[in-house]
Amino acid sequence: MRSALPGGPHSIGSPHLRVAGVSKRFGAMLAVDAVDLAIDRGEFVTLLGDSGCGKTTLLRMIAGFATPDGGRIWRGDTDVTHAPSASRRMGFVFQSYALFPTKTAAQNIGFAPRMAGRPRREVAQRVAELAAIVEIDRLLDRYPHELSGGQQQRVALARALAAEPEILLLDEPMSALDARIRAKLRTELRGLVDRLGMTALYVTHDQEEALALSDRVAVMRAGRIEQVGSPGEIYHRPRSRFVAEFIGTSNLLRGTVEAAGLSIHGALWPIGMTGARPGDRLDVLVRPEHLRLAAAGAPGGMSGVITGSTFLGAARRLTVRCDDGLELIVEEASTASAMPSGRVSIVADYAHVVPLAPEAAA
């Protein structure tokens, strides 16, 4: 097995993978719209978005399976925009795994080095090493139809690694697996990528998967990247209403800026709003875990009644209908005291109220 590559998320030098102004049209539809993205050596970055947002098209252009209509793609200092996919030093794991149905697991894994003319003994050693790493060494004689979904995913990953790529590209490789297996495999995948020192670009529509796996997440919408940041930045400091709604559970409120703070649904929150002037209307995000129940009439609270409760194991999620009809979601520990009856106040942790940039007109 090759040694780990040098560097990591904080390595110095040019990005390991960079796309600049990359665009792609299918007829009248602009699938990818002038996307810029730079990934450092050893980083694990995820493209996150709904179906049809352009994330798979972008990944396929990086891999060389589709040609950009504009823009450039670099691997390190090498322009690979028009290079054949086989010469890009990138491994690709498909959503469907795309295993050869008439070949065994061993033959699937060994396909790339065999096609590269490697000696038979070297190919066999490579297959054995990778099979041990992804824990399928006892399944090498089986055909794809004899393997479970999780086992097929491991074979597909080993096959992608067999060509010794510098960069690993993965297109929703766990979307067909059940939740329990998916959670286990994503932990193993991240551990494997870290152990090999690889750079990875992963595509998914699953926000939990993106937040759990990634050093950074790029949220895509309508062919563009809305925001790039660490999972914590994306969750706690979204830049737009779209990102705030797409990631996690959101309470989105609109208030009016006053000299003393933000007037919002009958309450005055003493928070500063950089760049805002009295009279401005402002949207803000408050996550459910940053709201709490208080006695009716609490200062800065919004009055209402509890209309629903959902037990989530470690947490309890409450729905509160405020006097003006606004519904808020409050999350508290499931071991908290019994829910109060009658009227309550909802109080925000002001340090975690996030102002949102206005949405651009459609």
C-alpha positions in Angstrom: 0.0 0.0 0.0 1.3 3.4 -0.9 2.4 5.7 1.9 0.2 8.6 3.1 0.4 11.8 1.1 2.0 14.8 2.8 0.0 17.8 4.0 -3.5 18.1 5.2 -6.4 20.6 5.6 -3.9 23.3 6.6 -1.0 22.5 4.2 0.8 25.4 2.6 0.9 25.8 -1.2 -1.5 25.6 -4.1 -4.8 23.8 -3.7 -4.7 20.1 -4.5 -8.0 20.5 -6.6 -9.3 23.8 -8.0 -12.2 24.7 -10.2 -12.5 28.2 -11.5 -15.5 29.6 -13.3 -16.7 26.1 -14.3 -20.1 26.1 -16.1 -22.2 23.5 -17.9 -25.4 23.8 -20.0 -27.8 21.1 -21.1 -29.8 22.9 -23.8 -31.4 25.9 -22.3 -30.7 24.7 -18.7 -27.7 26.1 -16.9 -26.7 23.1 -14.7 -23.5 24.5 -13.3 -23.1 28.3 -13.1 -19.5 29.7 -12.9 -18.5 27.6 -9.9 -15.3 28.4 -8.0 -13.9 25.9 -5.4 -10.5 25.2 -4.0 -9.6 22.1 -2.0 -6.4 21.6 -0.1 -4.3 18.4 0.0 -5.8 16.0 2.6 -9.1 17.8 2.9 -12.5 16.1 2.8 -15.0 18.4 1.2 -18.7 17.7 0.5 -20.9 19.1 -2.2 -24.4 19.3 -0.5 -27.6 20.1 -2.2 -31.0 18.9 -3.4 -31.4 16.7 -6.5 -30.8 18.8 -9.7 -28.7 21.5 -8.1 -25.6 20.6 -10.2 -23.5 18.8 -7.7 -23.1 15.5 -9.7 -22.6 17.4 -12.9 -19.7 19.3 -11.3 -18.2 16.1 -9.9 -18.4 14.4 -13.4 -16.6 17.4 -15.0 -13.9 17.2 -12.4 -13.5 13.5 -13.1 -13.4 14.0 -16.8 -16.7 12.3 -17.6 -18.2 15.5 -18.9 -16.7 18.6 -20.5 -17.2 22.1 -19.1 -18.6 24.8 -21.4 -16.5 27.3 -19.6 -13.9 27.5 -16.8 -10.8 25.5 -15.8 -10.0 22.5 -13.6 -6.6 22.0 -11.9 -5.1 19.1 -10.0 -2.3 20.9 -8.2 -0.5 23.0 -10.8 -1.7 20.8 -13.7 -4.6 22.0 -15.9 -6.7 18.9 -16.4 -9.8 20.6 -17.9 -9.6 18.6 -21.2 -7.4 15.7 -20.0 -8.7 12.2 -20.4 -10.3 10.9 -17.2 -7.8 8.0 -17.0 -4.9 10.5 -16.8 -6.3 12.7 -14.0 -5.1 10.6 -11.0 -8.7 10.7 -9.6 -10.7 7.7 -8.4 -14.5 7.7 -8.8 -17.1 5.9 -6.7 -20.5 5.9 -8.4 -23.9 6.1 -6.8 -24.8 2.7 -8.4 -21.3 1.3 -7.6 -21.1 0.3 -11.3 -19.4 -3.0 -10.6 -18.9 -5.4 -13.5 -21.6 -8.1 -12.9 -19.7 -10.9 -14.5 -16.5 -10.3 -12.5 -15.8 -11.3 -9.0 -15.0 -8.8 -6.3 -11.3 -9.5 -6.7 -11.5 -9.0 -10.5 -13.5 -5.8 -10.0 -10.8 -4.4 -7.6 -8.0 -5.5 -9.8 -9.4 -4.1 -13.0 -7.5 -0.8 -13.2 -4.0 -2.1 -12.3 -4.6 -5.0 -14.7 -5.5 -2.6 -17.5 -2.4 -0.6 -16.7 -0.3 -3.7 -17.5 0.8 -4.4 -13.9 2.3 -7.9 -13.4 -0.2 -10.5 -12.2 1.5 -11.0 -8.9 1.5 -7.2 -8.2 -2.2 -7.0 -9.0 -3.0 -9.9 -6.7 -1.0 -8.2 -3.9 -2.8 -4.9 -4.5 -6.2 -6.6 -4.4 -5.4 -8.4 -1.2 -4.1 -5.2 0.5 -7.2 -3.2 -0.4 -9.6 -6.0 0.4 -8.1 -6.2 3.9 -8.3 -2.4 4.4 -12.1 -2.3 3.4 -12.7 -5.6 5.3 -13.9 -7.8 2.4 -11.0 -10.2 2.2 -13.3 -13.1 2.7 -15.6 -12.1 -0.1 -13.2 -11.8 -3.0 -14.6 -14.8 -4.9 -18.2 -13.5 -4.8 -20.0 -11.8 -7.7 -21.8 -8.5 -7.2 -25.3 -10.1 -7.0 -24.0 -12.2 -4.1 -23.0 -9.2 -2.0 -25.1 -6.9 0.2 -25.3 -3.2 -0.6 -22.7 -2.4 2.0 -20.4 -5.0 0.7 -20.8 -3.7 -2.9 -20.0 -0.2 -1.6 -16.7 -1.6 -0.1 -15.8 -3.3 -3.4 -16.5 -0.1 -5.3 -14.3 1.9 -2.9 -11.4 -0.6 -3.2 -11.7 -0.6 -7.0 -11.4 3.3 -7.0 -8.3 3.1 -4.7 -6.7 0.3 -6.8 -5.5 2.8 -9.4 -3.6 4.8 -6.7 -5.5 8.1 -7.2 -4.4 11.3 -5.6 -8.0 12.5 -5.3 -11.1 10.5 -4.5 -14.4 11.5 -5.9 -17.6 10.0 -4.5 -21.1 10.4 -5.9 -23.7 9.6 -3.2 -22.1 6.2 -2.6 -24.3 5.4 0.5 -27.7 6.7 -0.7 -29.0 3.1 -1.3 -28.0 1.8 2.2 -30.1 1.7 5.3 -29.5 4.3 8.0 -27.6 1.9 10.4 -25.1 0.7 7.8 -24.7 4.2 6.3 -23.7 5.6 9.7 -21.1 2.8 10.2 -19.7 3.1 6.7 -19.3 6.8 6.7 -17.2 6.6 9.9 -15.1 3.9 8.3 -14.8 5.9 5.0 -13.6 9.1 6.8 -11.1 7.0 8.8 -9.7 5.4 5.7 -9.4 8.7 3.8 -7.5 10.2 6.7 -5.3 7.1 7.1 -4.3 7.3 3.4 -3.8 11.1 3.5 -6.1 11.4 0.5 -8.0 14.4 -0.8 -11.7 13.7 -1.1 -14.7 15.4 -2.8 -18.0 13.8 -1.8 -21.5 14.5 -3.2 -24.7 14.0 -1.1 -28.2 15.4 -0.5 -28.0 14.2 3.1 -27.1 17.0 5.4 -26.3 14.7 8.4 -23.9 12.8 6.2 -22.2 16.0 5.0 -21.9 17.5 8.5 -20.5 14.2 9.9 -17.9 13.5 7.2 -16.5 16.8 6.1 -13.8 19.3 6.9 -15.8 21.7 4.8 -19.2 21.7 3.2 -20.1 23.5 0.0 -23.9 24.1 -0.2 -25.2 24.2 -3.8 -28.4 25.7 -5.2 -29.4 26.0 -8.8 -25.9 25.4 -10.2 -24.1 27.8 -7.8 -22.3 27.4 -4.5 -24.2 29.4 -1.8 -21.7 29.0 1.0 -18.5 27.1 1.8 -17.4 26.5 5.4 -16.8 24.1 8.1 -19.8 22.1 9.4 -19.9 24.3 12.4 -19.9 27.5 10.3 -22.6 26.2 7.9 -24.8 25.2 10.8 -24.3 28.0 13.3 -23.5 30.9 10.9 -25.4 30.4 7.6 -25.1 33.4 5.3 -28.5 33.2 3.7 -32.0 32.1 4.4 -31.6 29.2 2.0 -28.7 27.7 3.8 -30.4 28.3 7.2 -33.5 26.4 6.0 -31.5 23.7 4.2 -29.3 22.8 7.2 -30.9 21.5 10.4 -34.1 22.6 12.0 -34.6 26.4 11.8 -36.6 29.1 13.4 -36.6 32.0 10.9 -38.1 35.2 12.2 -38.4 38.8 10.8 -38.0 41.8 13.0 -37.6 45.6 12.9 -34.3 47.2 14.0 -34.7 49.7 16.9 -32.2 51.8 18.8 -32.4 49.3 21.7 -32.2 46.1 19.7 -34.5 44.0 17.5 -38.3 44.2 17.9 -39.5 40.8 17.0 -43.1 39.4 17.4 -43.9 41.5 20.4 -40.5 41.1 22.1 -37.4 43.3 22.2 -34.2 41.5 21.9 -31.2 43.6 23.0 -28.8 42.5 20.3 -26.6 44.6 18.0 -27.0 44.4 14.2 -23.9 45.6 12.4 -24.8 47.8 9.4 -28.5 47.9 10.2 -30.4 51.2 10.9 -33.5 51.8 12.9 -36.5 50.9 10.9 -34.7 48.3 8.8 -36.5 44.9 8.4 -34.2 42.0 9.2 -34.5 38.2 9.0 -32.7 36.2 11.8 -32.1 32.5 12.5 -32.4 30.9 15.9 -31.8 27.2 16.2 -34.2 25.2 18.4 -31.5 24.5 21.0 -30.9 28.2 21.4 -34.5 28.8 22.6 -35.8 28.0 26.1 -39.1 27.9 27.9 -39.6 30.5 30.6 -42.5 31.5 32.8 -45.2 33.6 31.1 -44.2 37.3 31.0 -40.5 36.7 31.1 -38.5 39.8 29.9 -37.7 39.5 26.1 -39.9 36.5 25.8 -42.6 35.7 23.2 -45.8 34.5 24.7 -47.5 31.3 23.6 -48.7 27.8 24.4 -47.1 24.4 23.7 -49.0 22.6 21.0 -46.8 19.5 20.4 -43.9 17.5 21.8 -41.7 14.9 20.1 -39.3 12.6 22.0 -36.0 12.3 20.2 -34.0 10.2 22.7 -31.5 12.6 24.2 -33.7 15.6 23.3 -37.3 16.7 23.4 -38.6 18.9 20.6 -41.5 21.2 21.5 -43.8 23.2 19.1 -45.0 26.5 20.6 -47.7 28.6 19.0 -47.2 32.3 19.8 -50.0 34.8 20.3 -49.6 36.2 16.8 -49.8 32.7 15.2 -46.0 32.2 14.8 -44.9 28.7 15.4 -41.5 28.1 17.1 -39.5 24.9 17.6 -37.8 24.6 21.0 -35.4 21.7 21.8 -34.4 20.8 25.3 -32.9 17.8 27.1 -35.4 14.9 27.4 -34.5 14.7 31.1 -35.8 18.3 31.6 -38.6 18.8 34.1 -42.2 18.1 33.0 -43.6 20.5 30.4 -45.5 23.4 31.9 -49.2 23.7 31.2 -50.9 26.9 30.2 -49.0 29.9 28.9 -45.3 30.1 28.5 -42.6 32.5 27.2 -40.0 31.6 24.7 -36.6 33.3 25.4 -33.7 33.3 23.0 -30.0 33.0 23.7 -29.1 36.3 22.1 -25.4 35.2 21.5 -26.8 32.7 19.0 -29.2 34.9 17.0 -27.9 35.0 13.5 -28.7 37.8 11.1 -29.3 36.6 7.5 -28.5 38.3 4.3 -31.5 39.3 2.2 -32.4 36.8 -0.5 -31.7 37.9 -4.1 -34.8 38.4 -6.3 -35.7 35.3 -8.3 
